[in-house]
Amino acid sequence: KRLEGMAHIRVATGAPILEDCLVWLDCALVEAYEGGDHTIFVGRVEASGGGEGRPLLWFGSDYRLLAGRTTAAARGGRSRPRRAGRKRAPARRRRPA
């Protein structure tokens, strides 16, 4: 009844899956471990799916969006982006023979 009026589907395990979500996993419970004041659940993925959109994540006590991928053309044709602040090691001097 908690999802009454919300668009959802049921797939492999019968658990409700909200429609229009970015990614979903339908899992069967394999094991539950007590971990202090938490319970750690381990599941086996029975079905999965997803839609289009940009993921939102929680990091550093705030919500953030992931940066988009950068193409080689946007990097000036380089195959990999340059690392800021990285310097090359000085060349080794050869001892005379």
C-alpha positions as CSV (number, residue, x, y, z in Angstrom):
1,K,0.0,0.0,0.0
2,R,3.0,2.3,0.4
3,L,3.5,2.5,-3.4
4,E,-0.2,3.0,-4.1
5,G,-0.5,5.6,-6.9
6,M,3.2,5.3,-7.8
7,A,4.1,3.7,-11.1
8,H,6.0,0.4,-10.5
9,I,6.5,-3.0,-11.9
10,R,7.3,-6.4,-10.5
11,V,9.9,-8.7,-12.2
12,A,11.8,-11.8,-10.9
13,T,11.3,-11.8,-7.1
14,G,8.0,-9.9,-7.0
15,A,9.6,-6.9,-5.2
16,P,8.2,-3.5,-6.4
17,I,10.5,-1.6,-8.8
18,L,9.8,2.1,-9.4
19,E,9.3,2.9,-13.1
20,D,11.5,5.7,-14.6
21,C,14.4,5.0,-12.2
22,L,17.9,5.3,-13.5
23,V,19.0,1.8,-12.5
24,W,17.4,-1.1,-10.7
25,L,18.5,-4.5,-9.3
26,D,16.0,-7.2,-8.3
27,C,17.8,-9.5,-5.9
28,A,17.1,-12.6,-3.9
29,L,18.4,-12.6,-0.4
30,V,21.3,-14.9,0.1
31,E,22.6,-14.0,3.5
32,A,22.2,-11.4,6.3
33,Y,25.0,-10.5,8.6
34,E,24.7,-8.5,11.8
35,G,27.3,-5.7,11.8
36,G,27.0,-3.7,15.1
37,D,23.9,-1.5,14.7
38,H,23.5,-2.4,11.0
39,T,22.6,-5.5,9.1
40,I,24.5,-6.3,5.9
41,F,22.4,-8.0,3.3
42,V,24.0,-10.1,0.5
43,G,21.8,-10.7,-2.5
44,R,22.0,-12.6,-5.8
45,V,20.9,-10.4,-8.8
46,E,17.9,-12.1,-10.5
47,A,17.1,-9.2,-12.9
48,S,18.4,-5.7,-13.7
49,G,17.6,-2.8,-15.9
50,G,17.8,0.9,-16.3
51,G,16.8,4.0,-18.2
52,E,18.3,7.2,-19.5
53,G,19.6,10.1,-17.3
54,R,22.5,11.4,-15.3
55,P,23.2,9.7,-12.0
56,L,23.0,11.7,-8.7
57,L,25.3,10.7,-5.9
58,W,26.0,11.5,-2.3
59,F,29.6,12.4,-1.6
60,G,31.3,14.7,0.9
61,S,28.0,15.4,2.7
62,D,26.3,16.8,-0.4
63,Y,24.5,15.6,-3.6
64,R,26.7,15.8,-6.7
65,L,26.4,14.9,-10.4
66,L,29.0,12.9,-12.2
67,A,31.0,14.7,-14.9
68,G,30.4,13.7,-18.5
69,R,32.9,11.8,-20.6
70,T,35.4,13.8,-22.5
71,T,36.1,13.0,-26.1
72,A,39.6,13.0,-27.6
73,A,38.6,16.0,-29.8
74,A,37.7,18.0,-26.7
75,R,41.1,17.2,-25.2
76,G,42.9,18.6,-28.2
77,G,43.3,15.2,-29.9
78,R,45.2,13.6,-27.0
79,S,44.1,10.1,-26.3
80,R,44.3,10.7,-22.5
81,P,43.8,13.8,-20.5
82,R,46.8,15.5,-19.0
83,R,47.3,15.2,-15.3
84,A,47.6,18.6,-13.6
85,G,50.7,19.2,-11.5
86,R,52.5,16.0,-12.8
87,K,56.1,16.6,-13.7
88,R,58.4,14.3,-15.5
89,A,61.4,12.8,-13.6
90,P,64.7,14.4,-14.5
91,A,66.7,12.4,-17.1
92,R,69.4,10.2,-15.6
93,R,73.0,11.1,-16.3
94,R,75.2,8.4,-17.8
95,R,78.5,7.8,-16.3
96,P,81.4,7.9,-18.7
97,A,82.7,4.4,-19.6
